[in-house]
């Protein structure tokens, strides 16, 4: 008897930081609930060079499943990195005006209506940012300023429908608009118990007593899977009854990550004060890029005086240059940045170093900055 598996869907993880636009060091791992779902539907998942593929056991016609699952179905995968410092340094993680902060949870969700059967044009899955992950049962204390006399707790499921936050002591579902009062410290105690609900993103909202204004709002990925502790986020591939495309033509999805760009700031340090920064008249000249490079030609402007009046490194004087526009991170380094000394037009460095791909990015008002220290 031949065992036949047909492909249900494929997911690629794209990242334009890399030369071939395929993300490295990223793993998509099914959650425990999704692993149970795969077993129930006689499905397999396998890693590919670009991401993952999910297959189902089929009849001889290569299309009819041996075990047919019915939508709605959500396949959830943890999004993990084996090189998190590089990932966070080189990846643009923004959603609208919101930028990733420590504790946030990266979220990628397919839209069933946008599913693609064209391998050359997969459904591009963009980034969302949630407020973290939690177990399905947890408590939280919330301070509101000013502190209202009462607030309404609402919990919404992955579809946005209001659901009870749990059961009372008699096993009866709590009200969808649960009235809460602050304790003697002015804190609202939230008790969430959604055990028995499917894992996924749930929204918690505190509303004013008239139910007209959000006072506090968080969106969490709720799961009992301990693997969430090592995950940066999750991917959800969703199937719904309409449009009905479960077990249809093979589908293609792509997480579409973009490289980060920062303003490069060179801190030139006169080691042991060997170079008189006041008379050296240093400058940085960009002499261009190889063909096919994503880099432009950049201008660097001196920041402050030479030597800089505010910045010294181990009592050594400095001069500081900053790029006038952000420069993207890319797997191939930026070449041909020359550090020049005007007297004699002498080249001190023919190829200044790039920012480290795993270092911290500083956030200043309205811009992100990568600092590079150069000792001369």
C-alpha positions as CSV (number, residue, x, y, z in Angstrom):
1,X,0.0,0.0,0.0
2,X,1.4,3.4,-1.0
3,X,1.2,6.3,1.4
4,X,0.6,9.5,-0.5
5,X,1.0,13.0,1.0
6,X,-0.1,16.1,-0.8
7,X,1.1,19.6,0.0
8,X,-1.4,21.8,1.8
9,X,0.6,25.0,2.1
10,X,4.1,26.3,2.1
11,X,5.5,29.3,4.0
12,X,8.7,31.1,3.1
13,X,10.4,33.6,5.4
14,X,11.8,36.4,3.3
15,X,14.2,39.1,4.5
16,X,15.8,41.7,2.3
17,X,18.8,42.0,4.6
18,X,20.2,38.8,3.1
19,X,21.7,38.6,-0.4
20,X,19.2,36.0,-1.6
21,X,16.3,37.6,0.3
22,X,15.8,34.3,2.3
23,X,15.9,34.8,6.1
24,X,18.6,32.9,8.0
25,X,18.4,31.6,11.6
26,X,14.6,31.6,11.7
27,X,12.6,28.6,12.6
28,X,8.8,28.1,12.5
29,X,7.8,25.4,15.0
30,X,4.1,24.2,15.4
31,X,2.6,24.8,18.8
32,X,1.5,21.8,20.8
33,X,-2.1,22.4,19.9
34,X,-1.2,22.6,16.3
35,X,0.8,19.4,16.5
36,X,-2.3,17.8,17.9
37,X,-4.3,19.2,15.0
38,X,-1.8,17.9,12.5
39,X,-1.9,14.4,14.0
40,X,-5.7,14.5,14.0
41,X,-5.7,15.4,10.3
42,X,-2.9,12.9,9.4
43,X,-0.7,15.8,8.4
44,X,3.0,16.4,8.5
45,X,5.1,19.5,8.7
46,X,8.7,19.7,7.4
47,X,11.3,22.4,7.3
48,X,12.5,23.6,3.9
49,X,15.4,25.9,3.0
50,X,13.0,28.8,2.8
51,X,10.6,28.0,5.7
52,X,8.2,25.1,6.1
53,X,5.7,22.9,4.2
54,X,2.6,21.2,5.6
55,X,1.4,18.0,3.9
56,X,-1.8,15.9,4.4
57,X,-2.3,12.2,3.8
58,X,-4.3,11.9,0.6
59,X,-6.3,9.3,-1.3
60,X,-5.1,7.9,-4.7
61,X,-6.5,11.0,-6.5
62,X,-3.8,13.1,-4.7
63,X,-6.5,15.6,-3.5
64,X,-9.0,13.9,-1.3
65,X,-7.8,13.7,2.3
66,X,-7.9,10.4,4.2
67,X,-9.1,12.4,7.2
68,X,-11.1,15.5,6.4
69,X,-10.9,18.4,8.8
70,X,-13.5,21.1,8.7
71,X,-12.9,24.8,9.1
72,X,-12.5,27.1,10.9
73,X,-8.9,25.9,11.5
74,X,-5.9,27.8,12.8
75,X,-2.4,26.4,12.4
76,X,-0.2,28.3,14.8
77,X,3.6,28.2,14.6
78,X,6.1,29.8,17.0
79,X,8.5,32.2,15.3
80,X,12.0,31.6,16.7
81,X,15.4,32.9,16.0
82,X,18.8,31.2,16.6
83,X,20.5,34.6,16.3
84,X,18.2,37.0,18.1
85,X,20.7,39.9,18.5
86,X,21.3,40.0,14.8
87,X,17.6,39.7,14.0
88,X,16.6,42.6,16.2
89,X,19.5,44.8,15.0
90,X,18.9,44.3,11.3
91,X,15.1,44.0,11.1
92,X,12.6,46.8,10.9
93,X,9.9,45.9,13.4
94,X,7.2,48.6,13.2
95,X,3.5,48.6,12.7
96,X,2.1,52.0,11.9
97,X,3.4,54.4,14.5
98,X,4.3,51.5,16.9
99,X,7.8,50.1,17.2
100,X,8.8,46.9,18.8
101,X,9.8,47.1,22.5
102,X,11.1,44.4,24.8
103,X,8.3,42.2,25.9
104,X,6.2,42.6,22.7
105,X,5.2,39.6,20.7
106,X,5.7,39.5,16.9
107,X,2.5,38.4,15.1
108,X,2.0,37.2,11.6
109,X,-1.5,36.2,10.4
110,X,-2.7,35.1,7.0
111,X,-5.9,36.4,5.6
112,X,-8.0,33.6,4.1
113,X,-9.4,35.9,1.4
114,X,-5.9,36.7,0.2
115,X,-4.6,33.1,-0.1
116,X,-2.4,32.5,-3.2
117,X,-1.9,29.4,-5.3
118,X,0.8,31.1,-7.3
119,X,4.3,30.2,-6.1
120,X,5.8,33.3,-7.7
121,X,3.3,35.5,-6.0
122,X,2.7,34.2,-2.5
123,X,0.4,35.9,0.0
124,X,2.7,38.4,1.8
125,X,2.1,38.3,5.5
126,X,3.0,41.5,7.2
127,X,4.0,42.2,10.8
128,X,1.7,43.0,13.7
129,X,2.8,43.7,17.3
130,X,1.0,42.3,20.3
131,X,1.7,43.1,24.0
132,X,3.2,39.7,24.9
133,X,2.2,36.2,25.6
134,X,0.4,34.8,28.7
135,X,-1.0,31.5,29.9
136,X,-4.7,31.0,29.4
137,X,-5.3,31.5,33.1
138,X,-3.6,34.5,34.7
139,X,-4.2,37.6,36.9
140,X,-3.0,41.1,36.4
141,X,-3.2,44.4,38.3
142,X,-3.9,47.6,36.3
143,X,-3.5,51.2,37.5
144,X,-5.5,53.8,35.7
145,X,-4.9,57.5,35.9
146,X,-7.2,59.1,36.9
147,X,-8.7,56.1,38.8
148,X,-12.4,55.7,38.0
149,X,-14.9,54.4,40.5
150,X,-15.8,51.5,38.2
151,X,-14.7,50.0,35.0
152,X,-15.9,47.3,32.6
153,X,-13.7,44.4,31.7
154,X,-14.2,43.0,28.2
155,X,-12.4,40.0,26.7
156,X,-12.4,39.5,22.9
157,X,-11.4,36.3,21.1
158,X,-9.4,36.0,17.9
159,X,-12.5,37.0,15.8
160,X,-13.1,40.1,17.9
161,X,-16.2,38.7,19.6
162,X,-16.8,39.4,23.3
163,X,-16.5,36.3,25.5
164,X,-16.7,35.7,29.2
165,X,-13.4,36.2,31.1
166,X,-14.1,33.0,33.0
167,X,-16.7,31.3,35.3
168,X,-18.0,32.3,38.7
169,X,-17.8,30.1,41.8
170,X,-21.0,28.3,40.6
171,X,-19.6,27.5,37.2
172,X,-21.7,30.2,35.5
173,X,-20.1,32.3,32.8
174,X,-19.2,35.8,33.9
175,X,-20.9,38.8,32.2
176,X,-19.4,39.9,28.9
177,X,-19.2,43.4,30.5
178,X,-17.8,42.6,33.9
179,X,-18.0,45.5,36.3
180,X,-14.9,46.0,38.4
181,X,-14.0,48.4,41.2
182,X,-10.5,49.4,42.3
183,X,-9.0,48.1,45.5
184,X,-7.7,50.2,48.3
185,X,-4.5,50.8,46.3
186,X,-6.5,52.1,43.3
187,X,-5.7,48.9,41.3
188,X,-8.1,46.9,39.2
189,X,-7.6,43.1,39.6
190,X,-8.1,41.2,36.4
191,X,-8.8,37.5,36.7
192,X,-8.6,35.7,33.3
193,X,-9.5,32.0,33.0
194,X,-9.8,30.9,29.4
195,X,-8.7,27.3,29.8
196,X,-10.6,25.2,27.3
197,X,-10.5,28.0,24.7
198,X,-8.2,27.6,21.7
199,X,-4.8,29.3,21.8
200,X,-4.4,32.5,19.9
201,X,-4.6,36.3,20.3
202,X,-7.1,37.6,22.8
203,X,-7.8,41.3,23.6
204,X,-8.4,42.6,27.1
205,X,-10.1,45.9,27.5
206,X,-11.1,48.1,30.4
207,X,-13.9,50.5,29.4
208,X,-15.4,53.3,31.3
209,X,-18.7,52.6,33.1
210,X,-20.7,54.1,30.2
211,X,-18.9,51.7,27.8
212,X,-17.9,54.6,25.5
213,X,-14.1,54.9,26.0
214,X,-11.2,52.4,26.2
215,X,-9.3,53.1,29.4
216,X,-6.7,50.3,28.9
217,X,-6.2,47.7,26.2
218,X,-3.8,44.8,25.7
219,X,-3.6,42.1,23.1
220,X,-1.9,38.8,24.2
221,X,-1.1,35.5,22.6
222,X,-2.6,33.0,25.1
223,X,-1.2,29.5,25.2
224,X,-0.4,26.7,27.6
225,X,2.6,25.7,25.5
226,X,5.9,26.2,27.5
227,X,7.8,26.7,24.2
228,X,6.3,30.2,24.0
229,X,9.1,31.3,26.4
230,X,11.7,30.9,23.7
231,X,9.6,32.4,20.9
232,X,9.8,35.9,19.5
233,X,6.3,35.6,18.1
234,X,3.8,33.4,16.2
235,X,2.5,32.7,12.7
236,X,-1.1,31.8,12.1
237,X,-2.3,30.2,8.9
238,X,-6.1,30.4,9.0
239,X,-8.8,28.5,7.1
240,X,-12.4,29.5,7.1
241,X,-15.6,28.1,5.6
242,X,-15.6,31.1,3.2
243,X,-13.7,31.3,1.0
244,X,-13.5,27.5,1.1
245,X,-10.0,26.5,0.0
246,X,-9.0,23.8,2.5
247,X,-7.6,20.8,0.5
248,X,-7.8,22.9,-2.7
249,X,-4.8,23.9,-4.8
250,X,-1.5,24.2,-2.9
251,X,-1.2,27.6,-1.2
252,X,1.9,29.8,-0.8
253,X,2.6,32.3,2.0
254,X,5.6,34.5,2.7
255,X,6.5,36.4,5.9
256,X,8.0,39.5,4.4
257,X,10.7,41.0,6.7
258,X,12.4,44.3,5.9
259,X,15.9,45.4,6.8
260,X,16.4,48.3,9.3
261,X,18.1,51.5,8.4
262,X,19.9,53.7,10.9
263,X,22.0,56.8,10.9
264,X,25.6,55.7,11.1
265,X,27.6,57.7,13.7
266,X,31.4,57.5,13.6
267,X,33.1,58.4,16.8
268,X,36.8,59.0,15.8
269,X,39.0,58.6,18.9
270,X,42.6,60.0,18.9
271,X,44.2,57.1,20.7
272,X,46.9,58.3,23.1
273,X,46.2,61.8,21.5
274,X,48.5,60.9,18.6
275,X,46.4,62.9,16.2
276,X,45.6,66.6,16.9
277,X,41.9,66.6,16.0
278,X,41.9,70.4,16.1
279,X,44.2,70.7,13.1
280,X,43.7,67.4,11.3
281,X,40.5,68.6,9.5
282,X,39.1,65.0,9.3
283,X,36.3,64.2,6.9
284,X,34.5,61.1,5.6
285,X,34.1,60.5,1.9
286,X,31.9,57.9,0.3
287,X,33.4,56.7,-3.0
288,X,30.4,54.7,-4.1
289,X,29.3,51.1,-4.3
290,X,29.6,47.9,-6.4
291,X,26.9,47.3,-8.9
292,X,23.8,45.7,-7.4
293,X,24.4,47.1,-4.0
294,X,21.4,48.4,-2.0
295,X,23.5,51.3,-0.7
296,X,23.4,54.8,-1.9
297,X,26.2,57.3,-1.7
298,X,26.1,59.1,1.6
299,X,27.2,62.4,3.1
300,X,28.6,62.5,6.6
301,X,28.4,65.7,8.6
302,X,30.6,66.6,11.6
303,X,28.7,66.9,14.8
304,X,30.0,69.7,17.0
305,X,33.5,71.0,17.2
306,X,36.8,69.2,16.6
307,X,37.7,67.9,19.1
308,X,34.1,67.4,20.4
309,X,33.5,69.4,23.5
310,X,31.2,66.9,25.1
311,X,32.5,63.4,24.2
312,X,35.7,61.8,25.4
313,X,36.6,58.1,25.4
314,X,38.9,57.3,28.3
315,X,40.1,60.9,28.4
316,X,40.9,60.7,24.7
317,X,39.6,63.4,22.4
318,X,37.0,62.6,19.7
319,X,35.5,64.0,16.5
320,X,32.0,62.7,15.5
321,X,30.5,62.3,12.1
322,X,26.9,61.3,11.4
323,X,25.2,60.2,8.1
324,X,22.6,62.7,6.9
325,X,20.2,59.9,6.0
326,X,19.6,56.4,7.4
327,X,21.8,53.6,5.9
328,X,20.3,50.2,5.5
329,X,21.7,47.1,7.1
330,X,22.7,44.5,4.5
331,X,24.6,41.2,4.6
332,X,27.3,42.6,2.4
333,X,29.1,45.4,4.1
334,X,29.2,49.0,2.9
335,X,32.6,49.6,1.3
336,X,34.6,52.7,0.2
337,X,33.9,54.9,3.2
338,X,37.2,56.8,3.5
339,X,38.4,58.7,6.6
340,X,40.5,61.5,5.3
341,X,42.9,64.1,6.8
342,X,42.9,67.3,4.9
343,X,46.5,68.3,5.2
344,X,48.1,66.3,2.5
345,X,44.7,64.8,1.6
346,X,45.9,61.7,3.4
347,X,43.6,58.6,3.6
348,X,43.7,57.3,7.2
349,X,41.1,54.5,6.5
350,X,40.2,53.2,3.1
351,X,37.2,51.2,4.3
352,X,35.7,52.4,7.6
353,X,34.0,49.6,9.5
354,X,30.2,49.1,9.4
355,X,28.1,48.9,12.5
356,X,28.0,45.5,14.2
357,X,25.1,43.4,13.0
358,X,24.3,42.3,16.6
359,X,24.9,45.5,18.5
360,X,22.5,47.9,20.2
361,X,20.7,50.5,18.2
362,X,20.3,53.8,20.0
363,X,16.9,55.6,19.8
364,X,17.0,59.3,19.6
365,X,14.1,61.7,19.0
366,X,12.9,60.9,15.5
367,X,15.8,58.6,14.5
368,X,17.7,55.4,15.2
369,X,21.5,55.6,15.5
370,X,24.3,53.0,15.1
371,X,27.5,54.0,16.7
372,X,30.9,52.9,15.3
373,X,34.1,53.6,17.3
374,X,37.3,54.2,15.2
375,X,40.6,54.6,17.0
376,X,43.4,56.5,15.2
